[in-house]
Amino acid sequence: MTLYTIISIVQRLFDIYGWLIVIWCILSWVPRMGSGFFEDLRAAIATLVEPFIGLFRRFIPPVMGVDFSPVVAILALSLIERLLYYIIL
């Protein structure tokens, strides 16, 4: 495996995780329907995303009922990705 391949894989993983945060936010606007595939998908994404977002939720309170911690989480994820990129290269 070349260094370029490793960097490409890591960047894809960061991109996928960022999209999971966006999908989790969109799913949080949809009312819960009980059980089924949709709820299982929501629970699986929440299991992956909520621990990371919870780090920011402790320090950023909701403003007028709007939670901005996912936005800050995506920005932090982008910053971490860039830092790793510059450390590797």
Secondary structure by P-SEA (a helix, b strand, c coil): ccaaaaaaaaaaaaaaaaaaaaaaaaaaacccccccaaaaaaaaaaaacaaaaaaaaacccccccccaaaaaaaaaaaaaaaaaaaaac
